[in-house]
Amino acid sequence: MAEKTDRRIRRTKALLSRGLIQLMEKKDIRDISVKELAELADINRGTFYLHYNDIYDLLAQVEDEMFVEFNEILDRTMKEGSAGHSPRDVLREVFCFLERNWDLARVMTGPHGDFSFVNRLKSVVEKRIYIALAPKYRDCDYRYVEAFAISGCVGVIEAWLNQPEPAAPEEMAAICGKLLQEGVGLA
């Protein structure tokens, strides 16, 4: 019986997550009501409140689940001294992850998305790239190098997520990797 309950709970949460994504494509989170979401997901409002306090709680839990997986990918691919993981390998894993979570990532970085999501994404990346970048830029103010790299990567991700026919994750990893290694060539 516990397995059935767990399966029903997972199904309900998945319906609510998908419904939230659908609604966030059209409107800001502050304009989404529990009633509207429950109707879209075809569940009772009371069922919603069994799992979440409000719409913001649902959004936070969905984001947290996504960031758990994102951090696991970075832990696995960015371990100090790990063989076979070049920056492009890490980028490919990140773009594959985003592709698997396409709808959520696109909505969160879109016009009705959660600005704190993008800041959280930047913060996670910032903590991870310090080890790789800081030693290479001792002759200049590292804060600016870091800001440029992070904002550039997040900008590429946002542009990619908004393409009607996006490039494959491998192609995006190559583009982003080349930009990080060689720059844009304006100087």
PASEBA-1860 file (N, C-alpha, C; in nm, 3 decimals):
! residues 187
1> MAEKTDRR> 0.081/-0.120/0.000/0.000/0.000/0.000/0.086/0.127/0.000 ~ 0.198/0.121/0.072/0.286/0.238/0.078/0.338/0.274/-0.060 ~ 0.367/0.173/-0.142/0.416/0.200/-0.278/0.310/0.272/-0.360 ~ 0.182/0.229/-0.348/0.073/0.296/-0.418/0.062/0.442/-0.374 ~ 0.069/0.464/-0.245/0.060/0.600/-0.193/0.176/0.684/-0.245 ~ 0.296/0.630/-0.239/0.412/0.704/-0.290/0.396/0.735/-0.438 ~ 0.345/0.640/-0.513/0.325/0.660/-0.656/0.220/0.769/-0.680 ~ 0.114/0.767/-0.602/0.010/0.870/-0.617/0.064/1.008/-0.578
9> IRRTKALL> 0.142/1.012/-0.473/0.200/1.140/-0.431/0.293/1.193/-0.540 ~ 0.379/1.105/-0.593/0.469/1.148/-0.701/0.390/1.197/-0.821 ~ 0.283/1.127/-0.855/0.200/1.167/-0.969/0.136/1.303/-0.943 ~ 0.081/1.323/-0.824/0.019/1.450/-0.789/0.120/1.564/-0.796 ~ 0.237/1.542/-0.738/0.340/1.646/-0.740/0.385/1.676/-0.883 ~ 0.395/1.572/-0.966/0.434/1.593/-1.106/0.327/1.674/-1.179 ~ 0.199/1.643/-1.154/0.090/1.719/-1.217/0.095/1.865/-1.175 ~ 0.120/1.888/-1.047/0.127/2.025/-0.997/0.248/2.099/-1.056
17> SRGLIQLM> 0.361/2.032/-1.065/0.481/2.095/-1.123/0.458/2.131/-1.268 ~ 0.403/2.037/-1.344/0.375/2.065/-1.486/0.274/2.178/-1.501 ~ 0.172/2.176/-1.414/0.073/2.284/-1.419/0.134/2.419/-1.387 ~ 0.222/2.422/-1.287/0.289/2.546/-1.252/0.372/2.597/-1.370 ~ 0.444/2.509/-1.436/0.524/2.547/-1.552/0.435/2.604/-1.661 ~ 0.323/2.538/-1.687/0.230/2.587/-1.789/0.180/2.728/-1.756 ~ 0.144/2.748/-1.632/0.092/2.879/-1.593/0.201/2.986/-1.595 ~ 0.324/2.948/-1.557/0.433/3.046/-1.557/0.476/3.084/-1.698
25> EKKDIRDI> 0.437/3.008/-1.796/0.464/3.048/-1.934/0.382/3.171/-1.972 ~ 0.270/3.189/-1.902/0.178/3.297/-1.937/0.174/3.411/-1.837 ~ 0.210/3.382/-1.710/0.194/3.485/-1.608/0.297/3.470/-1.498 ~ 0.315/3.578/-1.425/0.409/3.579/-1.312/0.356/3.492/-1.199 ~ 0.446/3.443/-1.118/0.411/3.355/-1.007/0.313/3.423/-0.912 ~ 0.327/3.552/-0.891/0.239/3.623/-0.798/0.094/3.629/-0.848 ~ 0.075/3.603/-0.978/-0.059/3.608/-1.037/-0.123/3.469/-1.050 ~ -0.058/3.368/-0.997/-0.109/3.231/-1.005/-0.173/3.194/-0.872
33> SVKELAEL> -0.295/3.147/-0.878/-0.365/3.107/-0.755/-0.363/2.955/-0.740 ~ -0.376/2.911/-0.617/-0.384/2.767/-0.589/-0.506/2.709/-0.659 ~ -0.616/2.783/-0.655/-0.740/2.736/-0.720/-0.717/2.712/-0.869 ~ -0.654/2.807/-0.934/-0.627/2.796/-1.078/-0.536/2.676/-1.108 ~ -0.432/2.661/-1.029/-0.338/2.550/-1.048/-0.405/2.416/-1.022 ~ -0.483/2.409/-0.915/-0.552/2.283/-0.881/-0.649/2.244/-0.993 ~ -0.720/2.341/-1.047/-0.812/2.312/-1.158/-0.737/2.262/-1.280 ~ -0.626/2.325/-1.312/-0.546/2.284/-1.427/-0.491/2.142/-1.409
41> ADINRGTF> -0.445/2.112/-1.288/-0.388/1.980/-1.259/-0.497/1.876/-1.232 ~ -0.622/1.921/-1.226/-0.737/1.834/-1.201/-0.725/1.762/-1.066 ~ -0.690/1.843/-0.965/-0.685/1.791/-0.828/-0.764/1.884/-0.737 ~ -0.792/1.839/-0.620/-0.862/1.916/-0.519/-0.765/2.014/-0.455 ~ -0.812/2.134/-0.422/-0.726/2.231/-0.354/-0.671/2.175/-0.223 ~ -0.752/2.098/-0.155/-0.708/2.036/-0.030/-0.589/1.944/-0.052 ~ -0.587/1.876/-0.166/-0.474/1.789/-0.199/-0.348/1.872/-0.218 ~ -0.363/1.987/-0.282/-0.249/2.077/-0.297/-0.190/2.109/-0.161
49> YLHYNDIY> -0.277/2.147/-0.066/-0.231/2.189/0.066/-0.177/2.075/0.152 ~ -0.201/1.951/0.111/-0.137/1.838/0.179/0.014/1.836/0.154 ~ 0.052/1.892/0.039/0.192/1.885/-0.003/0.267/2.018/0.005 ~ 0.195/2.129/-0.010/0.258/2.261/-0.016/0.181/2.363/0.066 ~ 0.252/2.462/0.116/0.187/2.571/0.191/0.117/2.669/0.099 ~ 0.181/2.697/-0.016/0.128/2.792/-0.113/0.204/2.773/-0.244 ~ 0.174/2.856/-0.341/0.238/2.847/-0.473/0.389/2.867/-0.461 ~ 0.432/2.957/-0.375/0.574/2.985/-0.358/0.648/2.865/-0.299
57> DLLAQVED> 0.582/2.792/-0.211/0.641/2.670/-0.154/0.660/2.566/-0.264 ~ 0.560/2.549/-0.349/0.572/2.457/-0.463/0.689/2.498/-0.551 ~ 0.696/2.624/-0.586/0.804/2.674/-0.670/0.940/2.648/-0.606 ~ 0.952/2.675/-0.477/1.078/2.654/-0.406/1.118/2.506/-0.407 ~ 1.022/2.418/-0.385/1.053/2.274/-0.385/1.092/2.225/-0.524 ~ 1.027/2.275/-0.627/1.062/2.237/-0.764/1.204/2.284/-0.795 ~ 1.235/2.408/-0.759/1.370/2.462/-0.779/1.473/2.381/-0.700 ~ 1.442/2.351/-0.575/1.535/2.275/-0.491/1.568/2.139/-0.553
65> EMFVEFNE> 1.467/2.070/-0.605/1.489/1.941/-0.669/1.581/1.955/-0.790 ~ 1.559/2.060/-0.866/1.643/2.084/-0.983/1.787/2.112/-0.942 ~ 1.805/2.193/-0.838/1.940/2.227/-0.794/2.012/2.110/-0.729 ~ 1.940/2.019/-0.668/2.004/1.898/-0.614/2.071/1.822/-0.727 ~ 1.996/1.801/-0.835/2.053/1.729/-0.950/2.167/1.808/-1.014 ~ 2.151/1.938/-1.026/2.255/2.023/-1.085/2.384/2.014/-1.004 ~ 2.371/2.022/-0.873/2.490/2.010/-0.787/2.554/1.872/-0.796 ~ 2.474/1.768/-0.808/2.528/1.633/-0.824/2.610/1.622/-0.952
73> ILDRTMKE> 2.561/1.683/-1.058/2.635/1.684/-1.185/2.767/1.757/-1.168 ~ 2.764/1.873/-1.106/2.887/1.949/-1.086/2.983/1.875/-0.993 ~ 2.931/1.812/-0.889/3.016/1.733/-0.798/3.088/1.623/-0.875 ~ 3.014/1.555/-0.960/3.069/1.442/-1.035/3.169/1.487/-1.142 ~ 3.141/1.597/-1.209/3.223/1.637/-1.323/3.335/1.735/-1.291 ~ 3.327/1.801/-1.177/3.427/1.903/-1.146/3.518/1.865/-1.031 ~ 3.519/1.740/-0.993/3.607/1.699/-0.884/3.751/1.732/-0.919 ~ 3.819/1.788/-0.821/3.959/1.822/-0.840/4.037/1.696/-0.875
81> GSAGHSPR> 4.110/1.704/-0.984/4.194/1.592/-1.024/4.119/1.479/-1.093 ~ 3.990/1.497/-1.121/3.917/1.390/-1.188/3.960/1.382/-1.334 ~ 3.994/1.264/-1.375/4.044/1.242/-1.511/3.928/1.243/-1.609 ~ 3.953/1.294/-1.727/3.857/1.286/-1.835/3.746/1.389/-1.832 ~ 3.753/1.485/-1.743/3.648/1.586/-1.739/3.707/1.723/-1.770 ~ 3.705/1.758/-1.897/3.751/1.889/-1.940/3.637/1.989/-1.916 ~ 3.666/2.118/-1.927/3.558/2.216/-1.914/3.443/2.189/-2.012 ~ 3.474/2.144/-2.131/3.367/2.113/-2.227/3.284/1.993/-2.184
89> DVLREVFC> 3.348/1.896/-2.118/3.272/1.782/-2.064/3.173/1.831/-1.960 ~ 3.219/1.919/-1.873/3.131/1.974/-1.769/3.017/2.052/-1.835 ~ 3.050/2.135/-1.932/2.948/2.213/-2.002/2.848/2.122/-2.074 ~ 2.896/2.016/-2.135/2.806/1.922/-2.203/2.708/1.860/-2.102 ~ 2.759/1.822/-1.987/2.672/1.766/-1.882/2.567/1.869/-1.838 ~ 2.609/1.993/-1.824/2.517/2.100/-1.783/2.410/2.120/-1.889 ~ 2.449/2.127/-2.016/2.351/2.147/-2.122/2.259/2.025/-2.137 ~ 2.310/1.905/-2.116/2.225/1.785/-2.118/2.123/1.790/-2.005
97> FLERNWDL> 2.168/1.832/-1.889/2.079/1.849/-1.773/1.969/1.949/-1.805 ~ 2.006/2.063/-1.862/1.908/2.165/-1.896/1.811/2.114/-2.003 ~ 1.860/2.035/-2.094/1.773/1.979/-2.197/1.670/1.883/-2.133 ~ 1.714/1.804/-2.035/1.623/1.713/-1.965/1.518/1.791/-1.886 ~ 1.553/1.909/-1.842/1.464/1.994/-1.762/1.421/2.117/-1.843 ~ 1.407/2.100/-1.971/1.386/2.208/-2.066/1.275/2.303/-2.025 ~ 1.155/2.251/-2.005/1.040/2.338/-1.978/1.060/2.421/-1.853 ~ 1.106/2.356/-1.748/1.128/2.429/-1.623/1.239/2.533/-1.638
105> ARVMTGPH> 1.351/2.495/-1.697/1.462/2.589/-1.714/1.421/2.708/-1.801 ~ 1.348/2.681/-1.908/1.304/2.788/-1.998/1.211/2.885/-1.926 ~ 1.115/2.830/-1.851/1.020/2.916/-1.780/1.091/2.996/-1.671 ~ 1.181/2.933/-1.599/1.247/3.001/-1.487/1.337/3.115/-1.534 ~ 1.391/3.105/-1.653/1.477/3.211/-1.704/1.402/3.306/-1.798 ~ 1.274/3.279/-1.821/1.193/3.359/-1.912/1.132/3.482/-1.847 ~ 1.045/3.550/-1.920/0.987/3.676/-1.872/0.901/3.662/-1.746 ~ 0.844/3.544/-1.722/0.762/3.524/-1.603/0.834/3.437/-1.500
113> GDFSFVNR> 0.961/3.420/-1.522/1.039/3.332/-1.435/1.072/3.393/-1.301 ~ 1.153/3.319/-1.230/1.191/3.358/-1.095/1.334/3.413/-1.101 ~ 1.348/3.545/-1.082/1.480/3.607/-1.091/1.578/3.546/-0.991 ~ 1.527/3.504/-0.877/1.615/3.443/-0.778/1.671/3.310/-0.828 ~ 1.601/3.244/-0.920/1.650/3.120/-0.980/1.780/3.147/-1.056 ~ 1.781/3.252/-1.138/1.901/3.287/-1.216/2.015/3.324/-1.121 ~ 1.984/3.400/-1.016/2.088/3.436/-0.919/2.142/3.313/-0.847 ~ 2.055/3.222/-0.815/2.098/3.098/-0.749/2.187/3.016/-0.843
121> LKSVVEKR> 2.149/3.011/-0.971/2.230/2.941/-1.071/2.369/3.004/-1.079 ~ 2.375/3.135/-1.083/2.503/3.206/-1.088/2.585/3.177/-0.963 ~ 2.520/3.175/-0.848/2.590/3.151/-0.722/2.652/3.011/-0.717 ~ 2.577/2.912/-0.764/2.628/2.774/-0.766/2.751/2.766/-0.857 ~ 2.741/2.826/-0.974/2.853/2.822/-1.069/2.972/2.899/-1.013 ~ 2.946/3.014/-0.953/3.053/3.096/-0.896/3.138/3.018/-0.797 ~ 3.073/2.944/-0.710/3.145/2.865/-0.610/3.229/2.756/-0.674 ~ 3.183/2.705/-0.787/3.251/2.593/-0.850/3.369/2.635/-0.938
129> IYIALAPK> 3.362/2.753/-0.998/3.467/2.787/-1.094/3.587/2.858/-1.032 ~ 3.576/2.897/-0.908/3.686/2.969/-0.844/3.817/2.891/-0.854 ~ 3.812/2.765/-0.824/3.933/2.680/-0.825/3.995/2.678/-0.964 ~ 3.911/2.675/-1.067/3.961/2.667/-1.204/4.012/2.800/-1.256 ~ 3.946/2.910/-1.222/3.980/3.040/-1.281/4.078/3.124/-1.201 ~ 4.064/3.125/-1.071/4.144/3.218/-0.989/4.294/3.207/-1.013 ~ 4.353/3.088/-1.019/4.498/3.081/-1.040/4.544/3.137/-1.175 ~ 4.457/3.136/-1.274/4.494/3.184/-1.409/4.491/3.336/-1.420
137> YRDCDYRY> 4.425/3.402/-1.326/4.407/3.547/-1.336/4.460/3.621/-1.214 ~ 4.581/3.591/-1.178/4.642/3.657/-1.063/4.683/3.801/-1.095 ~ 4.704/3.830/-1.223/4.752/3.962/-1.262/4.640/4.065/-1.281 ~ 4.513/4.025/-1.261/4.402/4.121/-1.272/4.298/4.091/-1.164 ~ 4.203/4.178/-1.152/4.101/4.163/-1.049/4.008/4.048/-1.087 ~ 4.019/3.939/-1.014/3.946/3.816/-1.043/3.794/3.836/-1.043 ~ 3.744/3.926/-0.961/3.599/3.947/-0.953/3.539/3.978/-1.090 ~ 3.611/4.053/-1.173/3.559/4.090/-1.303/3.565/3.973/-1.402
145> VEAFAISG> 3.671/3.896/-1.393/3.683/3.777/-1.478/3.569/3.681/-1.445 ~ 3.549/3.659/-1.316/3.444/3.568/-1.271/3.306/3.618/-1.316 ~ 3.278/3.745/-1.298/3.148/3.801/-1.337/3.126/3.786/-1.487 ~ 3.231/3.810/-1.566/3.222/3.799/-1.711/3.193/3.654/-1.752 ~ 3.264/3.560/-1.695/3.247/3.419/-1.729/3.108/3.369/-1.690 ~ 3.066/3.400/-1.570/2.937/3.352/-1.522/2.821/3.415/-1.599 ~ 2.824/3.546/-1.613/2.716/3.614/-1.685/2.713/3.572/-1.831 ~ 2.829/3.551/-1.889/2.836/3.506/-2.027/2.773/3.369/-2.044
153> CVGVIEAW> 2.808/3.276/-1.956/2.751/3.140/-1.965/2.602/3.141/-1.941 ~ 2.556/3.215/-1.842/2.413/3.221/-1.814/2.341/3.288/-1.932 ~ 2.401/3.390/-1.991/2.342/3.454/-2.108/2.330/3.359/-2.225 ~ 2.431/3.277/-2.248/2.426/3.177/-2.355/2.314/3.077/-2.326 ~ 2.304/3.034/-2.202/2.198/2.939/-2.162/2.060/3.000/-2.187 ~ 2.041/3.124/-2.144/1.911/3.189/-2.164/1.878/3.202/-2.313 ~ 1.976/3.240/-2.393/1.952/3.252/-2.537/1.917/3.116/-2.597 ~ 1.987/3.012/-2.555/1.963/2.877/-2.605/1.824/2.828/-2.568
161> LNQPEPAA> 1.783/2.854/-2.444/1.652/2.808/-2.398/1.538/2.877/-2.472 ~ 1.564/2.992/-2.533/1.459/3.065/-2.603/1.459/3.044/-2.754 ~ 1.540/2.952/-2.802/1.543/2.924/-2.946/1.429/2.829/-2.983 ~ 1.362/2.853/-3.095/1.255/2.762/-3.137/1.310/2.623/-3.175 ~ 1.429/2.620/-3.230/1.495/2.494/-3.264/1.637/2.500/-3.210 ~ 1.652/2.468/-3.082/1.784/2.482/-3.018/1.886/2.381/-3.067 ~ 2.011/2.422/-3.060/2.122/2.334/-3.095/2.134/2.222/-2.991 ~ 2.203/2.118/-3.028/2.224/2.004/-2.938/2.315/2.046/-2.822
169> PEEMAAIC> 2.301/1.981/-2.706/2.386/2.013/-2.591/2.535/2.006/-2.623 ~ 2.576/1.911/-2.704/2.717/1.897/-2.740/2.766/2.020/-2.816 ~ 2.683/2.070/-2.908/2.719/2.189/-2.984/2.727/2.312/-2.893 ~ 2.633/2.322/-2.801/2.633/2.436/-2.708/2.754/2.430/-2.615 ~ 2.791/2.311/-2.572/2.910/2.297/-2.488/3.034/2.342/-2.563 ~ 3.042/2.308/-2.691/3.157/2.349/-2.773/3.160/2.501/-2.789 ~ 3.044/2.561/-2.816/3.037/2.707/-2.833/3.077/2.777/-2.703 ~ 3.016/2.736/-2.594/3.042/2.800/-2.465/3.188/2.777/-2.422
177> GKLLQEGV> 3.237/2.656/-2.444/3.376/2.625/-2.410/3.474/2.711/-2.489 ~ 3.446/2.726/-2.618/3.533/2.809/-2.702/3.531/2.955/-2.656 ~ 3.413/3.005/-2.624/3.402/3.143/-2.577/3.480/3.162/-2.446 ~ 3.470/3.064/-2.357/3.541/3.075/-2.229/3.693/3.065/-2.248 ~ 3.737/2.983/-2.340/3.880/2.964/-2.360/3.942/3.073/-2.446 ~ 3.871/3.118/-2.549/3.931/3.210/-2.646/3.872/3.350/-2.642 ~ 3.758/3.367/-2.577/3.691/3.497/-2.578/3.618/3.519/-2.708 ~ 3.567/3.638/-2.727/3.491/3.666/-2.848/3.576/3.723/-2.961
185> GLA> 3.701/3.748/-2.935/3.793/3.791/-3.040/3.777/3.935/-3.085 ~ 3.729/4.021/-3.000/3.713/4.161/-3.038/3.839/4.242/-3.015 ~ 3.922/4.198/-2.927/4.042/4.276/-2.893/4.154/4.253/-2.990
END
